[in-house]
């Protein structure tokens, strides 16, 4: 019953999300860039202005997503694992290797995650029917019910977190971020060129 939203007292929730501030078009990164401009005028801060904002926004988003999922007794990684299984359709199962690829976890990190979910009755490890030597991780009925409740609250929360942006801006931002993410995902596993010592 602890994860059921109907039992939650809104007054108990910590402050989160986008809070009204005085009309001001500057942010923390603007202040950093301005300070560098004063201290080191020749420093190129164009990339810093972009990456600094992405990293800072990511921290706020991760905090607020974690707060919402915490009402269901789930961490972000646990929720992502349950969701990855749910998206497969019945019987909601993946091999550990397949699951690790989507979650970007090491084998050790994945094993601990699966153990936590299994101890709570949310997933079960069973023999792979297509490969008698393999094992798959599958959602239990309890895991399915919890994921269903959490995903519905999660998408509402995400929409609220993006409330400062209208639909057109969200679409433009999606395209920009997709371009950047595709570039990074295309370089997964590749060794970055060594920096020149000259």
C-alpha positions as CSV (number, residue, x, y, z in Angstrom):
1,X,0.0,0.0,0.0
2,X,3.0,2.3,0.5
3,X,3.3,2.9,-3.2
4,X,-0.3,3.8,-3.9
5,X,-0.6,7.4,-4.7
6,X,-4.1,7.7,-3.2
7,X,-2.6,7.2,0.3
8,X,-0.1,10.0,-0.1
9,X,-0.5,13.2,1.7
10,X,0.6,16.1,-0.6
11,X,1.8,18.1,2.3
12,X,4.5,15.5,3.0
13,X,6.1,15.9,-0.4
14,X,9.4,17.8,-0.6
15,X,9.5,20.9,-2.8
16,X,10.5,20.1,-6.3
17,X,10.1,21.0,-10.0
18,X,10.1,24.4,-11.6
19,X,9.6,27.1,-9.0
20,X,8.6,30.7,-9.8
21,X,11.5,33.1,-9.6
22,X,11.8,36.8,-10.2
23,X,11.8,37.8,-13.8
24,X,15.4,37.2,-14.8
25,X,16.7,35.8,-18.0
26,X,20.1,34.8,-16.6
27,X,20.9,31.5,-14.9
28,X,23.8,30.0,-13.0
29,X,25.7,29.2,-16.2
30,X,25.4,32.8,-17.4
31,X,27.1,33.9,-14.1
32,X,29.9,31.4,-14.6
33,X,30.5,32.5,-18.2
34,X,30.4,36.1,-17.2
35,X,33.0,35.5,-14.4
36,X,35.3,33.7,-16.9
37,X,34.9,36.6,-19.3
38,X,36.1,39.0,-16.7
39,X,38.9,36.7,-15.4
40,X,40.0,35.0,-18.7
41,X,38.6,37.0,-21.7
42,X,40.3,34.8,-24.3
43,X,38.7,31.6,-23.0
44,X,36.2,30.1,-25.5
45,X,33.1,29.3,-23.3
46,X,30.7,28.5,-26.1
47,X,30.7,24.7,-25.4
48,X,30.8,25.3,-21.7
49,X,27.6,27.3,-21.9
50,X,25.8,24.3,-23.6
51,X,27.3,21.4,-21.6
52,X,27.1,23.3,-18.3
53,X,23.3,23.7,-18.8
54,X,22.7,20.1,-19.9
55,X,24.6,18.8,-16.9
56,X,22.8,21.1,-14.5
57,X,19.4,20.5,-15.9
58,X,20.1,16.7,-15.8
59,X,20.8,17.0,-12.1
60,X,17.5,18.8,-11.4
61,X,15.5,16.3,-13.6
62,X,17.1,13.3,-12.1
63,X,16.3,14.6,-8.6
64,X,12.7,15.2,-9.4
65,X,12.2,11.9,-11.3
66,X,13.8,10.1,-8.3
67,X,11.4,11.8,-5.9
68,X,8.3,10.7,-7.9
69,X,9.5,7.1,-8.3
70,X,10.4,7.0,-4.7
71,X,6.7,7.1,-3.9
72,X,6.5,3.7,-5.5
73,X,9.6,2.4,-3.7
74,X,11.6,2.4,-6.8
75,X,15.0,3.9,-7.8
76,X,15.5,5.2,-11.3
77,X,17.5,2.2,-12.3
78,X,14.9,-0.2,-10.8
79,X,12.1,1.6,-12.7
80,X,14.1,1.5,-15.9
81,X,14.7,-2.2,-15.5
82,X,11.0,-3.0,-14.9
83,X,10.1,-0.7,-17.9
84,X,12.5,-2.4,-20.2
85,X,10.9,-5.7,-19.4
86,X,7.4,-4.3,-19.8
87,X,8.1,-2.9,-23.2
88,X,8.9,-6.3,-24.5
89,X,5.3,-7.5,-24.3
90,X,4.2,-10.8,-22.9
91,X,6.0,-12.7,-21.3
92,X,7.9,-9.5,-20.4
93,X,11.3,-11.1,-20.4
94,X,14.9,-10.4,-21.5
95,X,18.2,-12.1,-21.1
96,X,20.6,-10.4,-18.6
97,X,22.8,-9.3,-21.5
98,X,19.9,-7.7,-23.3
99,X,18.8,-6.0,-20.2
100,X,22.2,-4.6,-19.4
101,X,22.6,-3.1,-22.9
102,X,19.5,-0.9,-22.4
103,X,20.4,0.1,-18.9
104,X,24.1,0.8,-19.5
105,X,25.1,-1.2,-16.4
106,X,28.1,-3.4,-15.8
107,X,27.4,-7.1,-15.2
108,X,28.1,-6.7,-11.5
109,X,25.7,-3.7,-11.3
110,X,23.0,-5.6,-13.1
111,X,23.3,-8.6,-10.9
112,X,22.8,-6.5,-7.8
113,X,19.9,-4.8,-9.4
114,X,18.2,-8.0,-10.4
115,X,18.8,-9.4,-6.9
116,X,17.0,-6.4,-5.3
117,X,14.0,-6.7,-7.6
118,X,13.8,-10.5,-7.2
119,X,13.9,-10.2,-3.4
120,X,10.9,-7.9,-3.6
121,X,9.0,-10.3,-5.9
122,X,9.0,-7.9,-8.8
123,X,11.0,-10.1,-11.2
124,X,11.9,-13.8,-11.5
125,X,14.8,-15.5,-13.2
126,X,13.7,-18.5,-15.2
127,X,15.3,-20.8,-17.8
128,X,15.2,-19.5,-21.3
129,X,12.8,-21.7,-23.3
130,X,14.7,-21.0,-26.5
131,X,18.1,-21.9,-25.0
132,X,18.1,-24.5,-22.2
133,X,21.4,-23.2,-21.0
134,X,20.4,-19.6,-20.7
135,X,18.4,-17.6,-18.2
136,X,15.9,-14.8,-18.7
137,X,14.6,-12.1,-16.3
138,X,10.9,-11.7,-16.4
139,X,8.3,-9.4,-14.7
140,X,6.1,-11.0,-12.1
141,X,2.5,-10.0,-11.8
142,X,3.4,-7.9,-8.9
143,X,6.2,-6.2,-10.9
144,X,3.8,-5.6,-13.7
145,X,1.3,-3.9,-11.4
146,X,3.9,-1.7,-9.8
147,X,5.4,-0.7,-13.1
148,X,1.9,0.2,-14.5
149,X,1.2,2.5,-11.5
150,X,4.7,4.1,-11.6
151,X,4.7,4.7,-15.4
152,X,1.4,6.5,-15.3
153,X,2.7,8.9,-12.6
154,X,6.1,9.2,-14.2
155,X,4.7,10.5,-17.5
156,X,2.6,13.1,-15.7
157,X,5.6,14.2,-13.7
158,X,7.8,14.5,-16.8
159,X,5.1,16.7,-18.5
160,X,5.0,18.9,-15.5
161,X,8.8,19.2,-15.4
162,X,8.8,20.4,-19.0
163,X,5.9,22.9,-18.4
164,X,8.1,25.9,-19.2
165,X,8.3,24.7,-22.8
166,X,5.5,24.6,-25.3
167,X,4.9,21.7,-27.7
168,X,6.8,23.3,-30.6
169,X,9.9,24.1,-28.4
170,X,9.8,20.5,-27.0
171,X,9.9,19.2,-30.6
172,X,12.8,21.4,-31.6
173,X,14.7,20.4,-28.4
174,X,14.0,16.7,-29.1
175,X,15.7,17.0,-32.5
176,X,18.7,18.9,-31.1
177,X,19.2,16.4,-28.3
178,X,18.7,13.4,-30.7
179,X,21.5,14.7,-32.9
180,X,23.9,14.9,-30.0
181,X,22.9,11.6,-28.5
182,X,23.2,9.8,-31.8
183,X,26.7,11.1,-32.0
184,X,27.6,9.8,-28.6
185,X,25.9,6.5,-29.0
186,X,27.8,6.0,-32.3
187,X,31.0,6.3,-30.4
188,X,30.2,3.9,-27.6
189,X,33.2,1.5,-27.1
190,X,35.5,3.6,-29.3
191,X,38.7,4.9,-28.0
192,X,39.0,8.6,-28.1
193,X,42.1,9.9,-29.9
194,X,45.0,10.7,-27.6
195,X,45.5,14.4,-26.9
196,X,48.4,16.0,-28.6
197,X,51.2,16.8,-26.3
198,X,52.3,19.6,-28.5
